[in-house]
């Protein structure tokens, strides 16, 4: 254990001496790389914002198209909840809340199929 630690410390002590053997890039290469990086990041931001705008447009178009269908599902959910008697008394149990959440989840899945 002590020998391993000693060799590790010797390895770390030798590392600064190895820095003189590295070939460091010149200022022009560094500037060129930084400029290319900035251009690529700017292009990436423009592409991502364009894709985001297109997806928002498609989503709003789909939601407008299926708005009546979703309202129908909400009416069905409301009728089902009334039929089951949720909220008629103030002592709604955890099982009733879980059943209500399951109904809403099921209706949401049915809506997503359309």
Helices and strands as residue ranges (DSSP letters): H 2-18, G 19-21, H 27-65, H 67-84, H 94-113
